[in-house]
Amino acid sequence: MDRIRIKGGNALNGEIPISGAKNAALPLMAACLLTDEKLTLLNAPWLADVGFMGELLRSFGVETSYVRGPGFGEGGRWELTAKNIVNTTADYDIVRKMRASFLVLGPLVARFHRAKVSLPGGCAIGARPVDLHLKAMEALGTEIVLDQGYVLASAPNGLTGARIEFPFVSVGATENTLMAAASAKGETILANAAREPEIVDLGRCLIAMGAKIAGLGTSTIAVEGVSTLHGTTHAVLPDRIETGTYAMAAAICCGEIELTGTSADLIGSVIPLLQAAGTTISPTHMGISVKRNGGRPAAADVATEVFPGFPTDLQAQFMAVMATARGMSHIKETIFENRFMHVPELLRMGAEIEVAGDTAIVRGVEALKGAQVMATDLRASSSLVLAGLAAEGETVINRVYHLDRGFECLEEKLSAAGAEIERLTE
């Protein structure tokens, strides 16, 4: 099993290219099922989760082709053609690898009027049930039966538009319903819809495919169903979580990094916190400049929120920065109930953190110490990388397959900016 070894203490300087967003690419790939014409996705990252989605689509009969970009971190090109679909069953063996596989439910029912999709099961960072997905599909006219761990979905007469009010904001349920509604008969209203940039990106791609959608980026999305969608070419938006993670790498390590191919607008809730911690952030013609000169960061409090609030996917990374800060910070997690699993590993590196319910109290230390640590999930993995970059001595991170799910060419990008980091392959 691969590990990552880091010798900490180096300032980071230079350019880091930001890849296309994984959380945008996955629903965009599922959207290929809505048409028999080719969907081409540019700026697509090459990640384990993206590979799993490609595997799932091929099991349906989708013709897929992926060409990587010419350099590390440069987006690749997916070509997806769902013309000759031979199967509408998403098997457990594939769905269990990645929860986003459940996003094929809406497109399959919309176009083929049936689907059999494995329930994705639990998750290390929280239950994340799919009941909102199923209730939305039922509202559109789908008959749902649960049988031996599978969702059996049927809509023999097609889908019909409806008003759907989500009881709480759900990114996945919004995406699944948006794709299903694009070809439903009549109008669908999604109330209390998620507003994330990835949903806006999906909506823009659907519009380019012929969908009629209004209200993207707001909590109320209106969809007027169309009878047929067609192929298109669409560029995946930059990854805001990767953008925020590397901005925090500059904050914890000092130096100056230019994050290219991204935008400050994607991390609007993050910038004030990093500025409060003593980091200078400014736009450039290529992206964002992130700079911090010497000294320890200043402590700052934060609570995770649904977009446009501070993202839960950056909570662990921000905690690593606060572990080295001057003073005490409070980090409140409001999205997932089990998302402090990185705390014991940061403690192994000398951090001083107490967890009280949904809040972590972080007392910054002058220096973290390198140690053997173990990744528990994707975002926890990246927090340990940041801690290792700043720590004295050597840090070895085990179970880094989590990182491969969400960070493209991480070691190459950080090495090019001056970090001493390498992958150990056994």
C-alpha positions as CSV (number, residue, x, y, z in Angstrom):
1,M,0.0,0.0,0.0
2,D,1.4,3.4,-1.0
3,R,2.6,5.9,1.6
4,I,3.7,9.5,1.3
5,R,6.9,10.8,3.0
6,I,7.4,14.5,3.8
7,K,10.4,16.3,5.2
8,G,8.8,19.4,6.6
9,G,10.0,23.0,7.1
10,N,10.4,24.3,3.5
11,A,8.7,27.4,2.4
12,L,6.6,27.0,-0.8
13,N,7.2,29.2,-3.8
14,G,6.2,29.1,-7.4
15,E,3.1,28.0,-9.4
16,I,0.6,25.3,-8.6
17,P,-1.9,24.5,-11.4
18,I,-5.4,23.8,-10.1
19,S,-7.2,20.8,-11.7
20,G,-10.8,20.5,-12.8
21,A,-13.2,19.8,-9.9
22,K,-13.9,16.2,-9.0
23,N,-17.2,17.1,-7.5
24,A,-18.2,18.7,-10.8
25,A,-16.8,16.1,-13.1
26,L,-18.7,13.2,-11.5
27,P,-22.3,14.5,-12.1
28,L,-21.2,15.8,-15.5
29,M,-20.1,12.3,-16.5
30,A,-23.4,10.9,-15.3
31,A,-25.2,13.5,-17.5
32,C,-23.9,11.7,-20.6
33,L,-26.7,9.1,-20.0
34,L,-29.3,11.7,-20.9
35,T,-28.5,11.7,-24.6
36,D,-27.4,9.3,-27.3
37,E,-25.0,11.9,-28.7
38,K,-21.4,12.5,-27.6
39,L,-20.7,14.5,-24.4
40,T,-17.1,15.9,-24.3
41,L,-15.7,17.2,-21.0
42,L,-12.6,19.3,-21.0
43,N,-10.4,20.2,-18.0
44,A,-11.3,16.8,-16.5
45,P,-9.1,15.5,-13.7
46,W,-7.7,12.0,-13.6
47,L,-8.6,10.7,-10.1
48,A,-9.6,7.4,-8.6
49,D,-13.2,8.5,-8.3
50,V,-13.4,9.7,-11.9
51,G,-12.0,6.3,-12.9
52,F,-14.7,4.5,-10.9
53,M,-17.4,6.6,-12.6
54,G,-16.0,5.7,-16.0
55,E,-16.0,2.0,-15.0
56,L,-19.7,2.3,-14.0
57,L,-20.7,4.0,-17.2
58,R,-18.9,1.4,-19.3
59,S,-20.9,-1.3,-17.5
60,F,-24.0,0.3,-19.0
61,G,-22.6,0.2,-22.5
62,V,-21.3,3.8,-22.6
63,E,-18.4,4.3,-25.0
64,T,-15.7,6.2,-23.1
65,S,-12.3,7.7,-24.0
66,Y,-10.0,9.7,-21.7
67,V,-6.9,11.5,-22.8
68,R,-4.7,13.1,-20.1
69,G,-3.4,16.6,-20.3
70,P,0.2,17.2,-21.5
71,G,1.6,18.2,-18.1
72,F,0.9,17.4,-14.5
73,G,-2.3,18.9,-13.3
74,E,-3.4,19.9,-16.8
75,G,-6.9,18.9,-17.5
76,G,-7.7,15.9,-19.6
77,R,-10.5,15.2,-22.1
78,W,-13.4,12.8,-21.6
79,E,-15.5,11.7,-24.6
80,L,-18.7,9.8,-23.5
81,T,-21.3,8.4,-25.8
82,A,-24.3,6.6,-24.3
83,K,-25.9,5.5,-27.6
84,N,-25.9,1.8,-27.2
85,I,-27.0,1.2,-23.6
86,V,-27.3,-2.5,-22.8
87,N,-27.8,-2.4,-19.1
88,T,-29.4,-0.1,-16.5
89,T,-28.2,-1.9,-13.4
90,A,-25.5,-0.2,-11.2
91,D,-24.0,-3.1,-9.3
92,Y,-23.0,-3.0,-5.7
93,D,-19.4,-3.9,-6.5
94,I,-19.0,-0.6,-8.3
95,V,-21.3,1.7,-6.3
96,R,-19.7,0.7,-3.0
97,K,-16.5,2.3,-4.1
98,M,-17.9,5.8,-4.5
99,R,-21.2,7.3,-3.3
100,A,-21.4,9.6,-6.3
101,S,-22.2,6.5,-8.4
102,F,-25.8,7.0,-7.1
103,L,-26.1,10.0,-9.4
104,V,-26.8,7.7,-12.4
105,L,-30.3,7.1,-11.0
106,G,-31.9,10.3,-12.2
107,P,-30.5,10.1,-15.8
108,L,-31.3,6.4,-16.2
109,V,-34.9,6.8,-15.2
110,A,-35.3,10.0,-17.2
111,R,-34.1,8.5,-20.5
112,F,-34.8,4.7,-20.1
113,H,-37.7,4.9,-17.6
114,R,-36.1,2.3,-15.3
115,A,-33.0,1.7,-13.2
116,K,-31.6,-0.7,-10.6
117,V,-29.0,1.0,-8.5
118,S,-27.3,-0.3,-5.4
119,L,-27.7,1.7,-2.3
120,P,-24.3,3.2,-1.5
121,G,-24.2,2.3,2.1
122,G,-22.7,4.3,5.0
123,C,-19.7,6.6,5.0
124,A,-16.8,7.1,7.3
125,I,-17.7,10.8,7.8
126,G,-21.4,10.3,8.3
127,A,-24.5,8.4,7.2
128,R,-25.4,10.7,4.2
129,P,-28.7,8.9,3.4
130,V,-30.2,8.9,-0.1
131,D,-33.8,9.3,1.0
132,L,-34.0,12.9,-0.4
133,H,-33.0,11.5,-3.8
134,L,-35.7,8.8,-3.7
135,K,-38.5,11.2,-2.5
136,A,-37.6,13.6,-5.3
137,M,-37.8,10.8,-7.9
138,E,-41.1,9.7,-6.5
139,A,-42.4,13.2,-6.8
140,L,-41.5,13.1,-10.5
141,G,-43.6,10.0,-11.0
142,T,-41.1,7.2,-10.3
143,E,-42.1,4.0,-8.5
144,I,-39.4,3.1,-6.0
145,V,-39.0,-0.3,-4.5
146,L,-36.1,-1.3,-2.2
147,D,-35.0,-4.9,-2.6
148,Q,-32.0,-6.6,-1.1
149,G,-29.9,-3.4,-1.0
150,Y,-31.0,-2.1,-4.4
151,V,-33.2,0.7,-5.5
152,L,-35.6,-0.6,-8.2
153,A,-36.9,2.5,-10.0
154,S,-39.6,2.5,-12.7
155,A,-41.5,5.2,-14.6
156,P,-43.1,3.4,-17.6
157,N,-44.9,6.6,-18.7
158,G,-41.9,8.9,-18.2
159,L,-41.3,11.6,-15.6
160,T,-43.7,14.5,-14.9
161,G,-42.6,17.8,-13.5
162,A,-43.4,18.7,-9.9
163,R,-42.6,21.1,-7.1
164,I,-40.0,19.5,-4.9
165,E,-39.0,21.2,-1.6
166,F,-36.0,19.6,0.0
167,P,-36.2,19.6,3.8
168,F,-32.5,20.4,4.0
169,V,-29.9,21.3,1.5
170,S,-28.4,18.3,-0.3
171,V,-25.9,18.6,-3.2
172,G,-26.4,15.1,-4.5
173,A,-30.2,15.2,-4.3
174,T,-30.2,18.5,-6.1
175,E,-27.9,17.1,-8.9
176,N,-29.9,13.9,-9.3
177,T,-33.2,15.7,-9.5
178,L,-31.9,18.4,-11.8
179,M,-30.8,15.8,-14.3
180,A,-34.0,13.9,-14.1
181,A,-36.2,17.0,-14.4
182,A,-34.3,18.1,-17.6
183,S,-36.4,15.8,-19.7
184,A,-39.5,15.4,-17.5
185,K,-42.9,16.5,-18.9
186,G,-43.7,20.1,-17.8
187,E,-42.1,22.3,-15.2
188,T,-40.2,21.2,-12.1
189,I,-39.4,23.5,-9.2
190,L,-36.5,22.6,-6.9
191,A,-37.0,24.6,-3.7
192,N,-34.3,24.8,-1.0
193,A,-31.9,23.5,-3.7
194,A,-28.1,23.5,-3.2
195,R,-26.3,26.5,-4.6
196,E,-22.7,25.1,-5.0
197,P,-20.6,26.1,-8.0
198,E,-20.6,22.4,-9.1
199,I,-24.4,22.5,-9.4
200,V,-24.2,25.7,-11.5
201,D,-21.6,24.0,-13.7
202,L,-23.8,20.9,-14.1
203,G,-26.8,23.2,-15.0
204,R,-24.7,25.1,-17.6
205,C,-23.7,21.9,-19.2
206,L,-27.3,20.7,-19.3
207,I,-28.4,24.0,-20.9
208,A,-25.7,23.5,-23.5
209,M,-27.3,20.1,-24.1
210,G,-30.7,21.7,-24.7
211,A,-32.2,21.9,-21.2
212,K,-34.3,24.9,-20.1
213,I,-33.1,25.8,-16.6
214,A,-33.5,29.1,-14.6
215,G,-32.3,30.1,-11.2
216,L,-28.9,28.3,-11.1
217,G,-26.9,29.6,-8.1
218,T,-30.0,30.4,-6.1
219,S,-32.1,28.2,-3.7
220,T,-35.0,27.9,-6.2
221,I,-34.3,26.3,-9.6
222,A,-36.9,26.0,-12.3
223,V,-36.6,23.4,-15.0
224,E,-38.9,23.2,-18.1
225,G,-38.5,19.6,-19.4
226,V,-37.6,19.0,-23.0
227,S,-38.2,15.9,-25.1
228,T,-34.6,15.4,-26.3
229,L,-31.2,16.5,-25.1
230,H,-28.1,16.5,-27.4
231,G,-24.4,16.3,-27.0
232,T,-22.1,19.2,-26.3
233,T,-18.5,20.1,-25.2
234,H,-18.1,21.5,-21.7
235,A,-15.1,22.5,-19.6
236,V,-15.2,21.4,-16.0
237,L,-14.8,24.3,-13.6
238,P,-11.7,24.5,-11.4
239,D,-11.6,22.6,-8.1
240,R,-12.4,25.0,-5.2
241,I,-11.4,22.5,-2.6
242,E,-8.0,22.0,-4.2
243,T,-7.7,25.8,-4.5
244,G,-8.5,26.2,-0.8
245,T,-6.1,23.4,0.2
246,Y,-3.1,24.8,-1.6
247,A,-3.9,28.3,-0.4
248,M,-3.8,26.9,3.1
249,A,-0.5,25.1,2.3
250,A,1.0,28.6,1.7
251,A,-0.6,29.8,4.9
252,I,1.0,27.1,7.0
253,C,4.4,26.9,5.2
254,C,5.0,30.6,4.4
255,G,6.3,31.6,0.9
256,E,4.3,32.7,-2.1
257,I,2.3,30.5,-4.4
258,E,0.4,31.4,-7.5
259,L,-2.6,29.1,-8.0
260,T,-3.2,29.1,-11.7
261,G,-6.3,28.2,-13.6
262,T,-8.6,29.1,-10.7
263,S,-10.5,32.1,-9.3
264,A,-10.8,33.8,-5.9
265,D,-14.6,33.7,-6.4
266,L,-14.5,30.0,-5.7
267,I,-13.1,30.4,-2.2
268,G,-14.9,33.5,-1.1
269,S,-15.7,32.2,2.3
270,V,-12.1,31.0,2.9
271,I,-10.2,34.2,1.9
272,P,-11.3,36.3,5.0
273,L,-10.2,33.6,7.3
274,L,-6.8,33.2,5.7
275,Q,-6.4,37.0,5.7
276,A,-7.2,37.1,9.4
277,A,-4.5,34.4,9.9
278,G,-2.0,36.7,8.3
279,T,-2.0,35.6,4.7
280,T,-2.1,37.9,1.7
281,I,-4.4,36.9,-1.2
282,S,-4.7,38.8,-4.4
283,P,-6.0,38.0,-7.9
284,T,-3.5,37.6,-10.8
285,H,-4.1,37.3,-14.5
286,M,-3.5,33.6,-14.2
287,G,-5.4,32.9,-11.0
288,I,-4.6,33.8,-7.3
289,S,-1.5,34.8,-5.5
290,V,-1.2,33.5,-1.9
291,K,1.6,34.8,0.3
292,R,2.7,34.7,4.0
293,N,6.0,35.9,5.2
294,G,7.4,34.3,8.4
295,G,5.9,34.0,11.8
296,R,3.1,31.8,12.9
297,P,-0.5,32.2,11.6
298,A,-3.0,34.1,13.9
299,A,-5.8,32.0,15.4
300,A,-9.3,32.4,13.8
301,D,-12.7,30.7,14.5
302,V,-14.9,29.1,11.9
303,A,-18.0,27.1,11.5
304,T,-18.7,24.9,8.5
305,E,-21.9,25.8,6.6
306,V,-23.6,24.9,3.3
307,F,-22.5,27.0,0.4
308,P,-21.8,29.9,0.3
309,G,-20.5,29.3,3.8
310,F,-17.2,27.8,4.8
311,P,-17.0,24.3,3.2
312,T,-16.8,21.2,5.3
313,D,-14.4,19.8,2.8
314,L,-11.8,22.4,4.0
315,Q,-12.4,22.0,7.7
316,A,-9.6,19.5,8.3
317,Q,-7.1,21.5,6.3
318,F,-7.9,24.7,8.2
319,M,-7.5,22.8,11.5
320,A,-4.0,21.9,10.4
321,V,-3.2,25.6,9.9
322,M,-4.7,26.5,13.2
323,A,-2.7,23.8,15.0
324,T,0.4,26.0,14.4
325,A,-1.3,29.3,15.0
326,R,-0.7,31.9,17.8
327,G,-3.6,31.6,20.2
328,M,-6.7,29.4,20.4
329,S,-9.3,28.8,17.7
330,H,-12.7,27.1,17.7
331,I,-13.7,25.0,14.7
332,K,-17.4,23.9,14.6
333,E,-18.5,21.2,12.2
334,T,-22.2,21.4,11.3
335,I,-22.4,19.2,8.2
336,F,-21.1,15.8,9.1
337,E,-21.2,14.1,12.5
338,N,-17.9,12.2,12.3
339,R,-15.6,14.6,10.6
340,F,-13.0,15.1,13.3
341,M,-11.3,11.7,12.7
342,H,-8.1,13.5,11.7
343,V,-7.8,14.9,15.2
344,P,-6.0,11.8,16.8
345,E,-3.5,11.9,13.9
346,L,-2.7,15.6,14.4
347,L,-2.3,14.9,18.1
348,R,0.4,12.4,17.2
349,M,2.2,15.3,15.5
350,G,2.1,17.4,18.7
351,A,-1.1,19.4,18.1
352,E,-3.2,20.4,21.1
353,I,-6.8,19.8,20.2
354,E,-9.9,19.0,22.3
355,V,-13.2,17.9,20.8
356,A,-16.4,18.8,22.6
357,G,-19.4,17.6,20.6
358,D,-19.4,19.4,17.2
359,T,-16.6,21.8,18.1
360,A,-12.8,21.3,18.1
361,I,-10.8,23.7,20.4
362,V,-7.3,24.1,18.9
363,R,-4.5,25.6,20.9
364,G,-1.7,26.4,18.5
365,V,1.7,25.1,19.1
366,E,5.0,26.6,18.1
367,A,5.9,23.6,15.9
368,L,4.4,20.3,14.9
369,K,6.6,17.2,14.9
370,G,6.9,14.7,12.2
371,A,5.3,11.3,12.9
372,Q,3.8,8.2,11.4
373,V,0.1,8.9,10.7
374,M,-2.8,7.3,9.0
375,A,-5.3,8.9,6.7
376,T,-9.0,8.2,7.5
377,D,-10.7,9.9,4.6
378,L,-10.0,12.2,1.7
379,R,-10.0,15.6,3.4
380,A,-8.3,14.2,6.6
381,S,-5.5,13.0,4.3
382,S,-4.9,16.5,2.9
383,S,-4.8,18.0,6.4
384,L,-2.0,15.5,7.3
385,V,-0.1,16.6,4.2
386,L,-0.3,20.2,5.3
387,A,0.7,19.4,8.8
388,G,3.7,17.3,7.5
389,L,4.8,20.2,5.2
390,A,5.1,22.5,8.3
391,A,6.3,19.9,10.8
392,E,9.9,19.5,12.1
393,G,11.4,16.3,10.8
394,E,9.8,13.5,8.7
395,T,6.2,12.6,8.4
396,V,4.9,9.4,6.8
397,I,1.3,9.2,5.8
398,N,-0.3,5.8,5.4
399,R,-3.4,4.8,3.4
400,V,-2.9,7.6,0.9
401,Y,-5.3,6.0,-1.5
402,H,-7.8,8.4,0.0
403,L,-5.7,11.3,-1.5
404,D,-5.8,9.7,-4.9
405,R,-9.6,10.0,-4.9
406,G,-9.5,13.8,-4.9
407,F,-6.1,15.3,-5.5
408,E,-4.4,15.0,-8.9
409,C,-0.6,14.9,-9.0
410,L,-0.3,16.2,-5.4
411,E,3.3,15.2,-4.9
412,E,4.4,16.6,-8.3
413,K,2.6,19.9,-7.6
414,L,4.0,20.4,-4.2
415,S,7.5,19.3,-5.2
416,A,7.5,21.8,-8.0
417,A,6.8,24.5,-5.3
418,G,9.7,23.5,-3.1
419,A,8.3,20.8,-0.8
420,E,10.3,17.6,0.0
421,I,7.6,15.1,-0.6
422,E,7.6,11.6,-2.3
423,R,5.4,8.6,-2.7
424,L,6.7,5.3,-1.3
425,T,5.3,2.4,-3.3
426,E,5.6,-1.1,-1.8
